[in-house]
Amino acid sequence: MFYQNLSQQDSQVYEIIKKEACRQSDEIELIASENYVSSAVLEAMATILTNKYSEGYVGKRYYGGNQIVDEIETLAIERAKKLFQAEHVNVQPLSGSPANAAVYMAFLQPGDKVLGLKLDHGGHLSHGHHINFSGQLYNFVQYGVDEKTGMIDMEKVREIALREKPKMIVAGFSAYSREIDWQAFQNIATEVGAYTFADIAHIAGLIAGKQLANPVPIFDVVSTTTHKTLRGPRGALIMCKEKYAKQVDRAVFPGMQGGPHDHITAAKAVALGEALLPEFKDYAKQVIINAKILSDELINLGYNIVSGGTDNHLFVIDLSDKNISGKEAEKVLERAGISVSRSTIPNDSSAAFNPSGLRLGVAAITTRGMKEKEMRQIAGYINRAFLNKNEEEKLLELKKEIKVLCANFPLPTNNLKY
Ligand SMILES: *Cc1c(COP(=O)(O)O)cnc(C)c1O
């Protein structure tokens, strides 16, 4: 039995974890940034590597006893290089935001001008929002999506770049459903003499699975989380051209962080190993098919999708013409056993804590094995929940149906018995 020691020594913590395991198993997970790791990834995280301090890099540590840790870090680096065709990889960033902080630190001085995508148009907090360190330390100017198409207009980006002359251009997003033209970004950056930084936190798995274009061979520097579509442990990677290797490494340690989390490095290596397998391509392909079907079905049911559809794993429903806010929609779906996150829509007239959109992603449910048929079913569930938003009985009934559906698609870690 797994978790035997935990259950005996600390039943309080154990019972809470068990409840969460049931919740994850019984609910439809549509939060675009989430996924389910494999048992192998989970096991790697729960190892004695957590006991070690290894500040520094392979062969150059500030603590003794790192010969073996060097092996695991080297393996993770080699796998990431192969997967993304990267010249240099740093596998130590603890998560996406610290990775981005290190990238800015490696290339910029405080006060330097950076061009990034607006938060309410699908960007991330760490791309220059004023409440985030990025917006406070650097002089961010922002581009958005076109009002009519909901897509990034590269001519507009070029115009802003020529006018503002940023030192760095950031391409990447948390809530944008269309393919990004990496080469067009690079061309603009070359024209204005800016560094290019791609944040592929959301789509790394779809790039690794060869379904979306890879910016790594083109851009100066690329960061990604490892826990979204890439399906690894919570953490991040930074990839860059060899000529920037030293400054990037120095920014991560000692610039931003102390010791790396070696148990997480091991789990990153396992996840990267999984992403190198041919099956991972099939997974990435199915993710994109599922997202298209789910968004098409919702359109058929009368919902507006920002930009009219999706090329990746996510999309944003615009609820501004419906009698329900993003926050209310999130709550109603939660009562029915569907997890989603509310989201702003471009030029949202409502405040950020109660925006008019809902972001949906299918990376997690695709890992469970759900396919086209289930996407149609889920679109129907979402619509039913909204239609019955004030009828607790009907939402409970729906929740029961959803639990039955979920039971047919066990989580990859279901062999770990609680
Ligand atoms: C999720 C995300 C991050 C931040 O990752 P954390 O691990 O939550 O810090 C950074 N950038 C983008 C584009 C993201 O979507």
The ligand as an SDF file (V2000), in Angstrom:
LIG
                    3D

 15 15  0  0  0  0  0  0  0  0999 V2000
    1.4490   29.5370  -16.0450 C   0  0  0  0  0  0  0  0  0  0  0  0
    2.2750   30.5750  -16.6690 C   0  0  0  0  0  0  0  0  0  0  0  0
    3.4030   31.0980  -16.0260 C   0  0  0  0  0  0  0  0  0  0  0  0
    3.6810   30.9420  -14.5640 C   0  0  0  0  0  0  0  0  0  0  0  0
    3.9100   29.7470  -14.0580 O   0  0  0  0  0  0  0  0  0  0  0  0
    3.8980   29.5000  -12.4710 P   0  0  0  0  0  0  0  0  0  0  0  0
    4.5460   28.1710  -12.4160 O   0  0  0  0  0  0  0  0  0  0  0  0
    2.4700   29.5250  -12.0660 O   0  0  0  0  0  0  0  0  0  0  0  0
    4.6990   30.5740  -11.8260 O   0  0  0  0  0  0  0  0  0  0  0  0
    4.2120   31.9480  -16.7450 C   0  0  0  0  0  0  0  0  0  0  0  0
    3.9180   32.3070  -17.9930 N   0  0  0  0  0  0  0  0  0  0  0  0
    2.8150   31.8600  -18.6220 C   0  0  0  0  0  0  0  0  0  0  0  0
    2.5440   32.3110  -20.0180 C   0  0  0  0  0  0  0  0  0  0  0  0
    1.9480   30.9890  -17.9710 C   0  0  0  0  0  0  0  0  0  0  0  0
    0.8390   30.5820  -18.5860 O   0  0  0  0  0  0  0  0  0  0  0  0
  1  2  1  0
  2  3  1  0
  2 14  2  0
  3  4  1  0
  3 10  2  0
  4  5  1  0
  5  6  1  0
  6  7  2  0
  6  8  1  0
  6  9  1  0
 10 11  1  0
 11 12  2  0
 12 13  1  0
 12 14  1  0
 14 15  1  0
M  END
$$$$
